[in-house]
Amino acid sequence: MDSLTTPTRHTSVAHRSTVPAIAVATAFAAAVSAAINAVLRQISVAALDIPQPQYQPLDLASVVISSALSAVAGGAFFAILTRFTSRPFRLFLPVTAAVLALSMIPAIMVNLGDPPQYPGAGVPAMLTLMVMHVVVAATLAAAMSRTRRAPAAQTGATRTSTAKRPPYGRLLLSGVALVAAITPYLADWNHTHVYNPAWPPHAKFHVGHTMLLGTVLGLLSLFYLWRRAGDRRENLRTGALIAASYWVAQAGAVTVPGSAVVDPQFADRIPTIAGMQLNQVVLDAILVALALTGYLWQRARQPQPVA
């Protein structure tokens, strides 16, 4: 008599997010977005002639608090979604995109209204606010997407450590890459560089080269950091090196004979925090340190197969 076998039943298992994981991801998104936007605010105010404290939307405390609270609100919304659906991220992502699009309306109205609501209102300030909104939304979406975890494996299934862990190190590296891709335009596309009448055409050619190089390196770094094909550790290493390379090169530029981090007539535009000037060399050291921290953090959390 042939032995009877019971066919194996395959079911689709939804990924669930735990409340502690959401809380940690929310705190991380709040801290990272607030930090990135604080740096972006300092650079924009100094480079784009946005008067402070007259232009209130870019007050430092307002930027930090609004960035953090927006991330917390988004994390709370995601936690609520997990109570009503097994796939909250499918709804969270389009809602986040819609809220992001709607958030651009106040930025446009504040800066392009006639008459303007604040001194210094205009396209540069508007773009700065829009980039800040994107930073919060992107950081939050990336953090929430990594909280999803499948339920425990069924009996007889092979156990591995491939459960997704929040990629905090990769997110930190992505922030460094985004700073390289975006901030050169905010710092240089003004009368200090591109529109500086004292600069000859070839000097402006090199300014354009520097800005575009930051964008290319930033995007290339993001490609490797989030690439799924190939060796994951090698992708992480490559993405981290590319993310840090722009800032290492900028720090080395001070060794060129006759160079300076800023022209004398614009020395008062260098932002200062706690009595320390945040010139390019200081920012380079901070961003390289952040890149190294992100790399070591992510490498330590890289999932490994379990025998």
Buried (B, 14 or more C-beta within 10 A) or exposed (E): EEEEEEEEEEEEEEBBBEEEBBBBBBBBBBBBBBBBBBBBBBBBBBBBBBEBEEBEBBBBEEBBEBBBEBBBBBBEBBBEBBEEEEEBBEBBBEEBEEBBEEBBEEBEEBBEEEEBEBEBBBEBBBBBBBBBBBBBBBBBBBBBBBBBBEEEEEEEEEEEEEEBBBBBBBBBBBBBBBBBBBBBBBBBBBEBBBEBEEBEEEEBEEBBEBBEBBBBBBBBBBBBBBBEEEEBEEBBBBBBBBBBBBBBBBBEBEEEEEEEBBEEEBEEBBBEEEEEEBBBBBBBEBBBEBBBBBBEBBBEEBEEEEE
